[in-house]
């Protein structure tokens, strides 16, 4: 089975919680998409804001790979909020990165001046090309790289 790549659109506050728990968490409407993911698929989070009504951010805030093929729903039965979860191994060396330098080169944004509309879905599949560019943008320079600079 081929590896696929996904973009989750979530405010930074929730991304940080998800990373701390080692999982991807989406609302009830994303169940089918979470089930479409497979072990080893790539996942990157884009955060348009710091929190629901917070400051504008427009950064990629976490990146990793799906750890297994288990999708679970959490929360009390009858509760209004019962999100679906998948385990994710996040890249702890990744740093948040602005989308701005990539707007003209990502398949997602390059030829679409209204690229933000598709992000309203909350979770969408992206190309390997985009995932690799985003991952490179989020990489911290290593100690060797800093010494050479």
C-alpha positions in Angstrom: 0.0 0.0 0.0 1.4 3.4 -1.0 2.2 6.0 1.6 -0.2 9.0 1.5 0.2 12.5 3.0 -2.3 14.5 4.9 -2.8 18.1 6.1 -4.8 18.8 9.2 -6.0 22.3 9.8 -6.2 23.0 13.5 -5.4 26.0 15.7 -2.0 25.9 17.3 -3.4 25.4 20.9 -5.0 22.0 19.9 -1.9 21.0 17.8 0.3 21.4 20.9 -2.0 19.2 22.9 -2.1 16.5 20.2 1.7 16.5 19.9 2.0 16.1 23.7 -0.4 13.2 23.7 1.2 11.6 20.6 -2.0 11.5 18.5 -4.0 13.2 15.8 -7.4 14.3 17.0 -10.3 15.4 14.8 -14.0 16.1 15.3 -16.7 13.6 14.5 -16.9 14.7 10.8 -13.4 13.5 10.2 -13.8 9.9 11.1 -13.9 8.6 7.6 -10.7 10.6 6.7 -8.9 9.3 9.8 -9.9 5.8 8.8 -8.5 6.4 5.3 -5.1 7.0 6.8 -2.7 4.1 7.1 0.3 3.3 9.3 3.3 5.3 8.0 1.2 7.9 6.3 2.6 11.4 6.8 0.6 14.1 8.7 1.4 17.8 8.9 -0.6 20.3 10.8 -1.3 23.8 9.5 -2.5 26.4 12.1 -4.2 29.5 10.7 -4.5 30.9 14.3 -3.0 30.4 17.7 -6.4 29.5 19.2 -10.0 29.5 18.0 -10.4 33.3 18.2 -6.7 34.0 18.7 -4.0 35.8 16.7 -3.5 35.0 13.0 -0.6 32.5 12.7 -0.5 30.8 9.3 2.2 28.3 10.2 2.8 24.6 9.8 3.0 23.6 13.5 3.7 19.9 13.7 4.7 17.0 11.4 4.9 13.3 11.8 3.9 9.8 10.7 0.8 7.7 11.6 1.9 5.0 14.1 -0.7 2.3 13.6 -4.1 1.5 12.0 -6.3 2.1 15.0 -8.9 4.8 15.1 -10.7 5.4 18.4 -13.4 7.8 19.6 -13.1 9.3 23.0 -15.4 11.2 25.4 -18.4 10.3 27.4 -21.4 8.8 25.5 -24.0 11.5 24.9 -21.3 14.2 25.2 -21.3 16.9 22.6 -17.6 16.6 22.0 -16.4 13.1 21.1 -13.3 13.4 18.9 -11.7 10.6 16.9 -8.0 9.9 17.4 -5.1 8.2 15.7 -1.6 7.6 17.1 1.1 9.7 15.5 4.9 9.7 16.0 5.7 13.5 15.7 9.1 14.8 14.6 10.3 16.5 17.8 13.1 18.2 15.9 10.6 20.1 13.7 10.0 23.8 14.2 6.9 25.8 13.2 7.3 27.3 9.8 5.4 30.0 7.9 3.4 29.0 4.9 4.4 32.2 3.1 7.8 31.1 1.6 6.1 28.1 0.2 2.9 29.6 -1.3 4.3 29.7 -4.9 5.8 26.2 -4.8 3.3 24.0 -3.0 0.8 22.0 -5.3 -1.8 23.0 -2.7 -1.4 26.7 -3.2 0.7 27.5 -6.3 -2.1 28.0 -8.9 -5.0 28.8 -6.6 -5.3 32.3 -5.2 -8.2 31.0 -3.1 -6.3 28.1 -1.6 -7.6 28.7 1.9 -11.1 27.6 0.9 -10.0 23.9 0.7 -8.6 24.1 4.2 -12.1 24.5 5.7 -12.5 20.7 5.4 -10.1 20.4 8.3 -8.3 17.3 6.9 -7.2 16.8 3.3 -4.8 14.7 1.4 -1.7 16.5 0.0 1.0 15.5 -2.4 4.3 13.9 -1.4 6.0 16.9 -3.0 4.2 19.3 -0.7 4.9 17.1 2.4 8.6 17.0 1.6 8.8 20.8 1.1 7.0 21.4 4.3 9.2 18.9 6.2 12.3 20.6 4.8 11.0 24.1 5.9 10.3 22.8 9.4 13.8 21.2 9.9 15.9 22.8 12.6 19.6 23.2 11.6 21.7 20.6 13.3 24.7 21.5 15.5 27.0 20.7 12.5 25.0 23.0 10.2 25.3 25.8 12.8 29.0 25.4 13.1 29.4 25.5 9.3 27.4 28.7 9.0 
